[in-house]
Amino acid sequence: MDEQDGGVPVEEVARERSASALELLRHRGGRVTTARRAVVAVLAGTDAHLSADDVAARVEASAPGVHRATVYRTLESLAGLGVVEHVHLDRGPVVHHLAAGPERAHLHARCQRCGRVEDVPGDLLDDAGARLAREVGFALDPGHVALSGTCRACAAA
């Protein structure tokens, strides 16, 4: 049986993430439909950042009656409700993941060489944001884009 760090089975973590996301959906006034349940289950079952096409393929495998276009609309509506977040990865596709909540908010860093996406602390750019606001009057919102650079493994190679 696969386990996450801390010895908790992966399936149990996915069920907990899914239940939490569906509870957030209900709390924000959204309905729990078959498509929404399927999309949430796919995103809850991975730590990867998935494109809409990746999500649609996985939903098709687990819930064959959910049409690809419905998955796209569902991702958009779940993002609007704050249940799913999306990130723009340079010139690549927009990717999606479940919203982590304020206690686990994070930013993203993408390696220009290998394409790996790393979650980085959500407060990483707070000082830069404060300086931009103070000196330029610009309000930084880095949550929907990935920082670009070179990961540790590629830098060492």
C-alpha positions in Angstrom: 0.0 0.0 0.0 1.4 3.4 -1.0 1.9 5.9 1.8 2.4 9.6 2.0 5.0 11.1 4.3 3.9 10.4 7.8 2.7 6.9 7.0 -0.9 7.8 5.9 -2.1 5.7 3.0 -2.4 7.7 -0.3 -6.0 6.7 -0.8 -6.9 8.0 2.7 -5.2 11.3 2.0 -7.1 11.6 -1.4 -10.4 10.9 0.3 -9.7 13.5 3.0 -8.7 16.1 0.4 -11.8 15.3 -1.7 -14.2 15.5 1.3 -12.6 18.8 2.3 -12.9 20.3 -1.2 -16.5 19.2 -1.5 -17.3 20.7 1.9 -15.7 24.0 0.8 -17.8 23.8 -2.4 -21.0 23.4 -0.4 -20.0 26.1 2.0 -19.5 28.5 -0.9 -23.0 27.7 -2.2 -21.9 25.4 -5.0 -23.8 22.2 -5.9 -22.0 18.8 -5.8 -22.6 17.3 -9.2 -21.2 14.2 -10.8 -18.8 16.2 -12.8 -17.6 18.3 -9.9 -17.2 15.2 -7.7 -15.1 13.5 -10.5 -12.9 16.6 -11.1 -12.3 17.0 -7.3 -11.5 13.3 -7.0 -8.9 13.5 -9.8 -7.2 16.6 -8.3 -7.4 15.2 -4.7 -5.7 12.0 -5.9 -2.4 13.7 -6.9 0.1 16.3 -5.9 0.8 17.0 -9.6 -0.4 20.2 -11.3 -2.6 18.9 -14.1 -3.6 20.6 -17.4 -7.3 20.6 -18.3 -6.6 17.9 -20.8 -4.9 15.7 -18.1 -7.9 16.2 -15.8 -10.3 15.4 -18.6 -8.5 12.2 -19.5 -8.4 11.0 -15.9 -12.1 11.9 -15.4 -13.0 10.0 -18.5 -11.3 6.9 -17.1 -13.1 7.2 -13.7 -16.4 8.7 -14.8 -17.0 7.9 -18.5 -20.3 9.7 -18.7 -18.7 13.1 -18.0 -18.0 14.9 -21.3 -14.6 16.6 -21.9 -16.3 20.1 -22.3 -18.1 19.6 -19.0 -14.7 19.0 -17.3 -13.4 22.3 -18.7 -16.5 24.2 -17.5 -16.3 22.5 -14.2 -12.7 23.5 -13.7 -13.7 27.1 -14.5 -16.6 27.1 -12.1 -14.6 25.4 -9.3 -11.9 28.0 -9.7 -14.5 30.8 -9.5 -15.7 29.3 -6.2 -12.1 29.1 -4.9 -12.1 25.3 -4.7 -9.6 24.9 -7.5 -6.6 27.1 -8.3 -4.9 27.5 -11.7 -1.4 28.5 -12.5 0.1 29.8 -15.8 3.4 28.0 -16.5 5.4 30.2 -18.9 4.4 29.2 -22.4 2.9 25.9 -21.3 -0.6 25.0 -20.5 -2.5 26.4 -17.5 -2.4 23.7 -14.8 -4.9 23.1 -11.9 -4.8 21.8 -8.3 -7.1 21.9 -5.4 -7.0 25.1 -3.4 -4.9 24.5 -0.3 -6.6 27.1 2.0 -4.9 30.0 3.6 -3.0 27.9 6.1 -1.2 26.0 3.2 -1.2 28.7 0.5 1.8 28.4 -1.8 3.4 29.8 -4.9 4.9 27.8 -7.8 8.4 27.7 -9.3 9.0 26.0 -12.7 12.3 24.8 -13.9 13.1 26.1 -17.4 15.2 23.0 -18.2 13.2 20.0 -17.1 9.7 21.6 -16.6 9.4 20.4 -13.0 6.9 22.5 -10.9 7.8 23.0 -7.2 5.5 24.4 -4.6 7.2 27.2 -2.7 6.2 29.1 0.5 3.2 31.4 -0.1 5.0 34.3 1.8 8.1 34.1 -0.4 7.4 37.3 -2.3 5.8 39.3 0.6 8.8 41.6 0.9 9.0 42.2 -2.8 5.2 42.8 -2.9 5.4 45.3 -0.1 8.3 47.1 -1.8 6.3 47.2 -5.1 3.3 48.7 -3.4 5.3 51.2 -1.5 7.6 52.4 -4.3 5.5 51.9 -7.4 1.9 51.6 -6.2 1.6 48.2 -7.8 -0.3 45.4 -6.0 1.5 42.1 -6.6 -0.7 38.9 -7.1 1.8 36.1 -7.8 -0.6 33.2 -7.2 -1.6 32.5 -10.8 1.9 32.5 -12.4 5.0 30.4 -11.8 8.4 31.8 -11.0 10.8 30.7 -13.6 14.3 29.5 -13.1 16.5 26.3 -12.7 15.8 23.6 -10.2 18.5 22.2 -7.9 18.9 18.9 -9.9 19.3 20.7 -13.3 21.7 23.3 -11.8 23.9 20.5 -10.4 23.9 18.6 -13.8 
